[in-house]
């Protein structure tokens, strides 16, 4: 019985077999190659064996069957019409691969596999340069992916180089969208924050929030990322009031988002796994910070627990969602009383989840277990990527029982600010959560 052929082999190069100056370059780093990756579809060269493994796992293993024909070169024969058709087909294939490579790189970043995000972003950048030319505005997302991957690997110099290239492309194209400008400034802010340049980081993040607000609005979950990173910077500077106010803004945005999408399946499908994973990471960080600063039983802690529970419910993780909502219910009951409207609404949601979990066949199509795809490492649950309409209807069944204008508890920090600092503390009054019930909250 014959053994199955391996998907690929990594073979060490005999560098003496190449003429002077004729040694192939690494497809990932551009340095002289010392080995080659051989697959049934294509042969690629890499600086080290680890680079070859990284490239195969990151993107090459997925697109190798398509890379071979694209790198084979155009036929020199045929009519002008035939050559035009081939060029059209090749360009369409490259555009498809650009999107695929960027999606894979973004997915690796979401899962914390920064080293595996690099090959997909590099391959996308190659196709972008071939298709649109050097310095095109279309290449900016690939540069930003490479910058974020290198930042995650603590390679600050490489990160800054890619951000500079992205910035150069933006400067060359004055009509660049606010969404791209927002992402560029956010990445600069994250880099400066990692380097300890907190003042510069705040300036960049302020520009991020500005451009994101112009693009999608100040209350959009995309904009919440800028507020979150600014809150972290204030916290690092020991400006606790400012940090808590910005954390309040993030929770407020995500609470409103979860209230809005509960009855709008089409809107829910527009949000990616990366956005939802980022939201969960932000809310987890805010929860731990509020517990540390305000205490486990503070009403602000209860509200973020409730918001985390709603997001987990949106992702199909019912049992985890139930734990957070019940914890929030206990805090609301203690601080506001059983008859408070906020307490009553949280109780209704908790009881709805409990009924669905106890039922013979829950709204998510299971029998008391988690919804399929509930793990954030894969596709997001409730049909966002898999098209599960019935699962989304289950989410609506559970959360559609509270009104859109559901009252909320006041989550303002108990640390008062002196009147003389009210306008000099670096926090816009419109963004501060006041005990009088601004930002849609109702005081106890």
N, C-alpha and C positions, 0 to 999 in steps of 0.2 A: 504493500500500500504506500503510495507516494505521500511525502510530507507536504503540507500546504506551504506555498511560497510566502516569505515575509512581505509585509506591506512596503517595507523600505529597508535599505542597508546603508550604513555609514562606513565609508572606505577611506582609509588614510591615503593622502596623495604622495606620490614620489616627486617631490619638488624639483629634483634634478632632471626629470624627464621633460620639463618645460623650458623653452628658450628664455634667455634673459629678458625680463620685462613682460613675459607672457604668462605669468602665474595668474590664475583666475582670482577675482575678488570675492569676498564674502557677500552673499546676497542680503545679509542682515546688518552687518557693520561697515562694509566697504573695505575692511582690512584684507591683506593677503590670505588666501584660503589655505588650509592645511588638510582638509578632508572634503569629501563629496557625499551628498545624500542621493542615493540612487533608488528610484521607484519605477514601477512599470510604465509610468507616464512621463516622467521628467527627471533630469539630473540637475541638482543645484549644488553650489559650492559654499562652504562656510569656514570661518576662521578656526573654530574648535568643534569638537564633537558635541559639547553642551549647547553650542549655538544651533547645531543641526537638530538636536532633540527638541530644543525650545521652539524652533521654527515649525517643525512637523506637528508638535502638539498644539501650537498656537493657531496655525491657519493652513499650512501647506498640506497636511493630511486631508483637509476638507476640500481643497480646491485643486489638488494635483491633477486630476483628470482634465480640468479646464486650462491649467497653465501650459501644458504641453503644446496644444494647438496654437495658443496665442504666441508662444515664444518660438514657434517653428519658422516664422517669417512668411511674408507674403510671396505668392508665386509671381515670377517675373513675366510669365506668359499669360495669354488671354486677351480678350478685347478690353477696351476702356470701360465698358459697362460691367464686365465681370470683375475687374479690379475695383470699381466703385462699389459694387455689391459686397465684395469681401471686406473692404474698408468699413463700410456701414455696419456689417455684422460684427467685425472685430471691435468697433467702438461701442456698440450696444453691449457686447459681452463684457468689455472692460467696465462699463458703467454699472452693470449688474454686480460684478465682482467687487467694485469699490464699495457698494452698499453692504454687501455680504461681509467683506473684511472689516469694515467699520463697526458693524453690528457685533461681530465676534470679538473685536477688541474691547468694545464697550461692555460686553457680557463678562469678559475676563476681569475687567476693572471692578464691576459690581461684585464679583465673587472674590475680590482681593488677590487675584492671580496677575499681579502687575507685570511679571516677567513674561507671561504668555500673552499679554495684551500688545507687546511691542511688535511681534511678527505681523499680526494683522494690520496694525496701523502703518507699518513700513510698507507692506505690500499695497495697501490702499493708496499711500502717497506716491508710489511708483506709477500706478495706473492713472492717478490724478495728473501727474506731470505729463505723462504721455498723451492724455486726452485733452487737458485744458491748458497746458503750458506751465512754465516755471512762474511762481509767484501769483498764481490765480487765487481768487477768493474761495474757490471750491476746495482748495487744499487746506484751508484753515482748520476744519474739523479734524483732519488727520494729524496736523501739527499739535492740536490741543490734546488729542488722545495720547500722542507720544509724550507730551509734556506731563500729563497726569500720571502716565505709567512710570516715567523716570522720577517723578516726585515721590510716588509710592515706594520706589526703590532707593530713596534718599540720594539720588544722583542730581543734586541741585544745579550743577553747571550745565548738564545736558538739558535739564528741564528749562532753564533760562534761555538756552540757545533755541530750542523749539518755539518757545513763547515769543522770542524776538523775531523769528522767521514768520510766525503767524501775525505778529503786529505789523511787520513790513508789508505783508499781503493786504492787511486791512487798510494801511495808510495809502497803498497804491489804488485802492478801490473805495472812493469816498461814499459810494452808494451801499456799502456793506450794511447788512441788517443789524438791528439792535440786539437780536438774539445772539448773534455771533460775537458782537462787541461785549455783551454781558458775560458770556462764557470766557472770553479772553481776559477780561478784568478779574473775574472770579479766580481763574487759575493763577494770575499774577498775585492776587491777594493771598491765596493759599501758599504760594511759594515764599513770599515775603514773610508770612506768618511762621512758616517752618524755619526760616533763616533768622527769626527773632527781630525782624524789621517791622515792628507792630504799627507804627504810625503810617508807614508806606502801605502796609497791608490794609489798614482801615480806609485809606484814600481809594485804593483799588476796589475794595468791596463796596464802597459808597457808589462808585461808578457802575459797578455790577448791578446794584439794586436799581439805579437810575435807568439804565438801558433795559433791564428786564421789565421794569414797570412800563416803559414805553412800548415794549414788545407785547407783553401778555397781561400787564396790569399789576399793581402792587399787592393784590390779594391772591395772586396765583401761586400754586405750589412751587413753580420754578423760581419765583422770586424769594420764596421762603429760605432757600439755601443761602442767599446773600445775607439775610437777617441772622441766620444761624451762625455763620462764620464770624459775623461782626460781634455777636453775643459772646462767642468763645474768646475773641480778642479782648473785649471788655473784661471778661472774667480773668484772663491772664494778667490784665493790668490792675486787677483788684478793684475794678469799678462794678461792684456787685449790683447796685441799683440799675445801672445801665444794662448789665448782662441779663438780669431777670426781666426787664422790660422787653428786651429783644427776644428772649425765649418765649415770653407771653405772646409776642406777635407771631412766632412760628406756630405755636399751639393753636392760636386763633385761626390762622390760615388753614391748617390741616383739619381742624374741626369743621370749618365752613365747607371745605372741599368734600369731606366725607358725608356731610349733610346734603350737599348738592347732588352728588353722583348716585345716591341710593336709589333714586327713581329715574335715572337717565343712563341706560346701558350704553347708548352710543357715545356719551361723553366719557364713560369709564374706559372704553376701548381705546381712547386716544392717549392714554397714559402708559408709559413703558415700565418694564420690570425695574430698570435702573432708577426711575423716578420714585417708585414705591419703596424700593430697597433703601434709597437715600432718606426717604421720609421716616422709615422705621428706625434707621440709625440715628437720625436727629432726635426723634421723640424719646428713644432710649437714653440718649445723652442728657436730654433735658430732664427726664425723670430722675436719673441718678443725681443730677445737680440740685434739683429741687429737694429731694430727700435729704441731701447733705446740708443744704442751707436753711431749709424751712421745716424739715421734719417729715416723718413718714405719714403723719395724720393731718398735715396742712391741707386746706381746701385746694390750693394750687397743685399739690401732689395728686389729689383726687381727680382733678380735671385732666391732667396729662395721662393718668392711668386710664381714664375713660376714653380719651382720644386714642391711646394705644390700642385699647380693646376694640374700638370701632375699626381701626385700620387692620387689625388681625382678623376681624370678622370679614372685612372686605377681601382679604387674602384667602379666606376659606379656612382659617385656623380657629374653629369654633371653641374647642376646649380651652385654648390659651386665651382667646377673647373673653370667655366667660369668667376666667380667673381675674382678669384685669377689671372687667366691669363690676364684678361683685366686690372687689377691693375698693373701687371708687364709690360704690353704693354705701359701703360701711362708713367711709369718710364723710360723704354727703349727709348721711343720716345723723352722724355724731355732731357735725358742725352746723348743719342747717335745719335739722329736724325732719321727721318722716313726711310732714305735710308740705314741705317746700316744693314748688313746681320742679326745680332741678332734680331733687331727690326722687320725686315721683316718676320723672321721665327715665332716669337711670335705672330705677327699679323695674319699670316696664320693659326696657331693653334686656335686662338681666333675666327676667322671667320668660321673655320670648325665646332667648337662646336656650334656657333650660328646657322649655317645652319641646323645642326642636331636637335637642340632644336626647331627650327621653322618648321621643316618638319612635314608632317602628320604622319609619322611613323619613329621614329628615329632608329639608328643602334643598340640600346640596346633593341629593342622590345617593347618600350612604346610609349607614345604620349606626350613628353615634360616633363614628370616627372622623378624622379630619378630611376635608375636601381634597380631591385629587389635585396634585400640583401645589399643595400648600407650602412646600419648602421653597424658600426664596432662592435657593441655588438653581432651580429649574424655572420653567415658565410660571408666571404668576397665575394663581388660581382664579376661579370664578369666570373663566372664559375670556380674560383680557387678551390672551394670545391664542387660546385654543378654541375660542368661539363658543364656549359653553353657555348658551342662553338660559338653560334651565338653572344653572348655578347662579347666574346673576339675578334671576327671578327669586331665588332663595334668599339672596342678600336683601333684596327689596322687601320680601315678606318679613324679615326680621327687623329691619330698621325703619321701614316706612310707617311705623306706628307712632313716631314722634314728629311733631310739626316742624316745618322749616324755621319758624321763629321760636324754637325751643329755648326757654330761658336758661341762662348759665350762671354758675356761681362766680363770685368775684375771686380773682386769683392774684390780686396785687400783692407784692411783697410787703410784709409788715414793717419793713425798715423805712421810716419816713425820711423825706429829703427836706432840708432846711429851705425856707422860702427864697433865700438869696441865691440858691443853687438851682432853682427850678428851671431856668433857661440857659444855664451855663454848664449843665452836666453832660451835654453831648447827646441828649435824647429829645427828639421832637415831641412836643406835647401831644400831638395827634396820635402818637404811637404808644403813649404811656397808658397802662391799664389803671383806671381810676376807680375808687370805691363806689362812685356814683353809677357805674354800670356802662361805661363806654365800651366800644368794641363788641357790642352785643351782649354784654354780661349784665346780670341782675344781682345786685348786692343782697346779702342775707338780711 
